[in-house]
Amino acid sequence: DWYDERLFIVTIGIFLRSCLDAFFTLILISKGAEEVNPFMAILIDHGIRTFVYTKLAITGVGLIFLVVHAAFWIGGTLRVSHILYAVLGGYVTLVVYQVDMLVRVL
C-alpha cells in the first residue's frame, strides 16, 4: 500500500517524540521525579531496557495499526488519521513540558 507522505511525517514525528519522552523520563526519574503512568512505572521497576523496549514496541505497533486504518471513520465523524495528528500534538506538548521540567532541575 501507498500512504500519504504527510502521514509518514506525522508517524515518524510521533515515534521520535516517543523516544524523546522515554529519554527525558529516565533523566527526570534520575533527578527524583516519579513516573505517573502506573504501567510505565512497573516497567521502569523491571529495568530500563524493559521500559524502553516495551514503550517503543507499544508505540510502534499502535502507529502501524493507526496508519493501516488511517482512512477509516469512527462513528462517521472522526477519521482515524486525525487521531494521529492529535497524538502528535499530545507528544509535542508532553516533550515541551518535560523540557521545562528538565530546565528547572538541571
C-alpha positions as CSV (number, residue, x, y, z in Angstrom):
1,D,0.0,0.0,0.0
2,W,1.0,3.6,-0.6
3,Y,0.2,6.2,2.1
4,D,0.3,9.9,2.0
5,E,3.7,11.4,2.8
6,R,2.2,13.7,5.4
7,L,1.0,10.6,7.2
8,F,4.6,9.2,7.1
9,I,6.0,12.5,8.5
10,V,3.4,12.6,11.3
11,T,4.1,8.9,12.2
12,I,7.9,9.5,12.3
13,G,7.3,12.6,14.4
14,I,5.2,10.6,16.9
15,F,7.8,7.8,17.1
16,L,10.7,10.2,17.6
17,R,8.9,12.1,20.3
18,S,8.1,8.9,22.0
19,C,11.8,8.2,22.0
20,L,12.4,11.6,23.5
21,D,9.7,11.0,26.1
22,A,11.4,7.8,27.2
23,F,14.8,9.5,27.3
24,F,13.6,12.6,29.2
25,T,11.5,10.4,31.6
26,L,14.6,8.5,32.6
27,I,16.6,11.7,33.1
28,L,13.8,13.2,35.2
29,I,13.5,10.0,37.3
30,S,17.2,10.0,37.9
31,K,16.7,13.6,39.3
32,G,13.9,12.5,41.7
33,A,10.8,12.7,39.6
34,E,8.2,9.9,39.6
35,E,6.5,8.2,36.6
36,V,2.8,9.0,36.8
37,N,1.7,6.2,34.4
38,P,1.3,3.1,36.6
39,F,2.0,0.7,33.8
40,M,5.2,2.5,32.8
41,A,6.2,2.8,36.4
42,I,6.0,-1.0,36.7
43,L,8.2,-1.4,33.6
44,I,10.8,1.0,35.0
45,D,10.9,-1.0,38.1
46,H,11.7,-4.1,36.0
47,G,14.6,-2.3,34.3
48,I,15.5,0.5,31.9
49,R,15.7,-1.8,28.9
50,T,12.3,-3.3,29.7
51,F,10.8,0.2,29.9
52,V,12.3,1.5,26.7
53,Y,11.8,-1.6,24.6
54,T,8.2,-2.0,25.7
55,K,7.4,1.7,25.3
56,L,8.8,1.8,21.8
57,A,7.1,-1.5,20.9
58,I,3.7,-0.4,22.0
59,T,4.2,2.9,20.2
60,G,5.3,1.2,17.0
61,V,2.5,-1.3,17.0
62,G,-0.1,1.4,17.8
63,L,1.3,3.5,14.9
64,I,1.2,0.7,12.5
65,F,-2.4,-0.1,13.4
66,L,-3.5,3.6,13.1
67,V,-1.7,4.1,9.8
68,V,-3.2,0.9,8.3
69,H,-6.6,2.2,9.3
70,A,-6.0,5.9,8.6
71,A,-8.7,6.2,6.0
72,F,-11.4,4.7,8.3
73,W,-14.0,6.7,10.0
74,I,-15.0,6.3,13.6
75,G,-18.7,6.8,14.2
76,G,-19.0,8.5,10.8
77,T,-17.5,11.7,12.2
78,L,-13.8,11.2,13.1
79,R,-11.2,10.0,10.7
80,V,-8.5,7.8,12.2
81,S,-5.8,9.9,10.5
82,H,-7.0,12.8,12.7
83,I,-6.2,10.7,15.8
84,L,-2.6,10.6,14.5
85,Y,-2.5,14.4,14.4
86,A,-3.9,14.6,17.9
87,V,-1.3,12.1,19.2
88,L,1.5,14.2,17.6
89,G,0.1,17.3,19.3
90,G,0.0,15.5,22.6
91,Y,3.6,14.3,22.3
92,V,4.7,17.8,21.3
93,T,3.0,19.2,24.4
94,L,4.5,16.4,26.6
95,V,8.0,17.0,25.3
96,V,7.8,20.7,25.8
97,Y,6.6,20.1,29.4
98,Q,9.4,17.7,30.0
99,V,12.0,20.1,28.7
100,D,10.6,22.7,31.0
101,M,10.9,20.3,34.0
102,L,14.5,19.5,32.9
103,V,15.4,23.1,32.8
104,R,14.2,23.5,36.3
105,V,16.1,20.6,37.8
106,L,19.4,20.9,35.9
